[in-house]
């Protein structure tokens, strides 16, 4: 997932950034309410982690502006643990509220819970992605094809998950670089092509039907191109 952290405490922001990236997420950080609001409104994020006490604009103001334009899930993080503050945040449109200090494992659980609530799809469809005989289990972070376990690096898993979530959609190298490596794409680097080549070696090459395809002059697409109208179960 692509996450936005709006948090002005440098140590906490760095801790969350590092921990969430280690769990395969792409993470941006804003250190004040003004920058945070801009990124939240202009960016394409799956979830926003929003502190209440922020310089520039407080979290409630950021949330109000965000809700006026977008339905991005918001998990509020704050040192305030008063009932009135929690009620105010939830009534303003926050999806959940987590008081500091908190365990990182609880944060991960809250993120999973918010994402399950935030989509009309059945929970099993959110957590288990399938294409032909390939399965990506998001909760267990496991990949199987034709019943065989495939071991991937954290970045490899993130790349595969992105391609699976947007299967059938041609994705440019720029988009892949921004969402997997959190970087501005340099046309002189082949980081995306190298990563795709490694992913193909594990996900495609040992099996009959290829699922990762090159879109000439653009990037890559993940889709079934076997015989017939539908992939095998």
VENJOUR-V48551 format. One record per residue. N is the residue number from 1. RES is the residue in one letter. PHI is phi in whole degrees, -180 to 180 (none if undefined). PSI is psi in radians with two decimals (* if undefined). NEAR is the number of other ideal C-beta (glycine too) atoms within 10 Angstrom. Layout:
<<N	RES	PHI	PSI	NEAR> <N	RES	PHI	PSI	NEAR>>
//
This chain:
<<1	X	none	2.76	20> <2	X	-104	2.07	17> <3	X	-116	2.63	21> <4	X	-120	2.17	23> <5	X	-104	2.15	23> <6	X	-113	1.73	29> <7	X	-152	2.23	27> <8	X	-93	-0.17	16> <9	X	-82	1.94	15> <10	X	-57	-0.75	10> <11	X	-68	-0.74	8> <12	X	-67	-0.74	15> <13	X	-61	-0.75	19> <14	X	-66	-0.70	13> <15	X	-63	-0.82	13> <16	X	-66	-0.73	20> <17	X	-59	-0.84	18> <18	X	-65	-0.84	10> <19	X	-64	-0.74	14> <20	X	-71	-0.62	21> <21	X	-65	-0.66	16> <22	X	-64	-0.40	9> <23	X	-93	0.25	16> <24	X	91	0.11	20> <25	X	-90	2.69	19> <26	X	-95	2.21	20> <27	X	-129	2.27	20> <28	X	-111	2.67	18> <29	X	-129	2.33	18> <30	X	-119	2.44	25> <31	X	-102	0.00	18> <32	X	-150	2.94	16> <33	X	-68	-0.57	26> <34	X	-68	-0.88	15> <35	X	-64	-0.68	17> <36	X	-62	-0.76	28> <37	X	-62	-0.75	23> <38	X	-60	-0.84	13> <39	X	-65	-0.73	17> <40	X	-64	-0.65	24> <41	X	-79	-0.64	14> <42	X	-94	-0.40	8> <43	X	-89	2.96	14> <44	X	-112	1.55	11> <45	X	-111	2.58	20> <46	X	-83	-0.45	18> <47	X	-160	2.52	23> <48	X	-116	2.23	27> <49	X	-98	1.98	25> <50	X	-121	2.05	29> <51	X	-77	2.68	26> <52	X	-85	-0.88	22> <53	X	-85	1.71	14> <54	X	-129	2.57	24> <55	X	-73	2.69	11> <56	X	87	-1.30	15> <57	X	-133	2.41	18> <58	X	-79	2.97	16> <59	X	-62	-0.60	27> <60	X	-65	-0.67	19> <61	X	-68	-0.72	15> <62	X	-62	-0.78	29> <63	X	-62	-0.74	25> <64	X	-60	-0.80	14> <65	X	-67	-0.65	16> <66	X	-66	-0.77	21> <67	X	-67	-0.38	14> <68	X	-70	-0.34	9> <69	X	-126	-0.48	9> <70	X	-141	2.81	15> <71	X	-111	0.44	10> <72	X	-56	2.25	19> <73	X	-58	2.45	21> <74	X	-128	2.21	28> <75	X	-112	2.01	21> <76	X	-86	2.34	27> <77	X	-117	2.23	24> <78	X	-160	2.68	21> <79	X	-77	-0.28	12> <80	X	-74	2.28	17> <81	X	-125	0.42	10> <82	X	-82	2.51	10> <83	X	-58	-0.69	7> <84	X	-61	-0.68	8> <85	X	-69	-0.71	18> <86	X	-64	-0.78	18> <87	X	-63	-0.73	11> <88	X	-61	-0.77	17> <89	X	-64	-0.76	23> <90	X	-67	-0.69	13> <91	X	-68	-0.47	8> <92	X	-78	-0.16	17> <93	X	119	0.09	16> <94	X	-68	2.56	23> <95	X	-89	-0.42	20> <96	X	-163	2.99	18> <97	X	-144	2.15	21> <98	X	-128	2.10	18> <99	X	-87	2.46	14> <100	X	-81	2.62	14> <101	X	-78	2.70	7> <102	X	-139	2.73	11> <103	X	-79	2.47	9> <104	X	-61	-0.61	12> <105	X	-63	-0.63	8> <106	X	-68	-0.68	10> <107	X	-59	-0.79	17> <108	X	-61	-0.71	14> <109	X	-65	-0.70	12> <110	X	-66	-0.71	19> <111	X	-60	-0.81	22> <112	X	-60	-0.74	15> <113	X	-65	-0.75	13> <114	X	-63	-0.75	17> <115	X	-68	-0.58	19> <116	X	-67	-0.66	13> <117	X	-76	-0.45	11> <118	X	-83	0.04	16> <119	X	-131	2.47	12> <120	X	-75	-0.11	5> <121	X	-72	2.64	10> <122	X	-57	2.59	10> <123	X	-57	-0.71	13> <124	X	-64	-0.51	8> <125	X	-74	-0.46	11> <126	X	-73	-0.66	16> <127	X	-97	-0.25	16> <128	X	-129	1.91	15> <129	X	-98	2.34	18> <130	X	-130	2.46	15> <131	X	-149	2.06	18> <132	X	54	-2.19	20> <133	X	-99	0.28	17> <134	X	-99	2.32	24> <135	X	-129	2.34	17> <136	X	-120	1.97	24> <137	X	-94	1.86	13> <138	X	-73	-0.58	18> <139	X	-71	-0.72	11> <140	X	-92	-0.14	9> <141	X	55	0.88	13> <142	X	-126	2.58	15> <143	X	-125	2.33	22> <144	X	-132	2.51	14> <145	X	-136	2.29	19> <146	X	53	0.60	13> <147	X	82	-0.03	7> <148	X	-101	2.41	10> <149	X	-74	2.36	8> <150	X	-118	2.17	20> <151	X	-93	2.21	9> <152	X	-127	2.70	20> <153	X	-71	2.98	13> <154	X	-60	-0.74	13> <155	X	-70	-0.65	16> <156	X	-63	-0.71	20> <157	X	-66	-0.73	20> <158	X	-63	-0.75	21> <159	X	-63	-0.80	24> <160	X	-64	-0.73	24> <161	X	-61	-0.75	19> <162	X	-62	-0.81	20> <163	X	-63	-0.67	25> <164	X	-71	-0.71	18> <165	X	-63	-0.55	15> <166	X	-116	0.60	14> <167	X	-60	2.47	17> <168	X	88	-0.15	9> <169	X	-108	2.17	12> <170	X	-69	2.19	15> <171	X	-115	2.25	19> <172	X	-74	2.79	15> <173	X	-61	-0.62	19> <174	X	-61	-0.83	16> <175	X	-62	-0.77	19> <176	X	-63	-0.74	21> <177	X	-64	-0.73	19> <178	X	-68	-0.67	16> <179	X	-91	-0.36	18> <180	X	-102	-0.73	22> <181	X	-103	-0.06	17> <182	X	54	0.90	14> <183	X	-141	2.70	13> <184	X	-77	2.29	8> <185	X	-73	2.27	16> <186	X	-107	2.05	10> <187	X	-63	-0.25	7> <188	X	-87	-0.10	5> <189	X	-102	2.62	13> <190	X	-115	0.50	12> <191	X	-59	-0.69	16> <192	X	-67	-0.81	21> <193	X	-63	-0.69	14> <194	X	-64	-0.77	10> <195	X	-65	-0.69	20> <196	X	-65	-0.72	21> <197	X	-61	-0.73	12> <198	X	-67	-0.67	15> <199	X	-66	-0.73	23> <200	X	-61	-0.65	16> <201	X	-61	-0.50	10> <202	X	-98	-0.64	17> <203	X	-93	-0.56	22> <204	X	-109	-0.93	18> <205	X	-58	-0.66	10> <206	X	-74	-0.07	11> <207	X	-121	2.94	16> <208	X	-71	-1.08	9> <209	X	-85	2.35	15> <210	X	-88	2.40	16> <211	X	-112	-0.42	24> <212	X	-100	2.06	18> <213	X	-121	2.57	15> <214	X	-84	2.34	13> <215	X	-103	1.84	13> <216	X	-56	2.25	6> <217	X	79	0.03	6> <218	X	-132	-1.12	13> <219	X	177	-2.12	18> <220	X	-144	2.74	21> <221	X	-140	2.52	18> <222	X	-110	2.05	24> <223	X	-164	2.84	17> <224	X	-86	2.20	19> <225	X	-127	0.47	11> <226	X	-80	-3.13	14> <227	X	-68	2.64	6> <228	X	89	3.07	7> <229	X	-85	-0.43	6> <230	X	-134	2.61	8> <231	X	-68	2.76	16> <232	X	-66	2.69	10> <233	X	-67	*	6>>
//
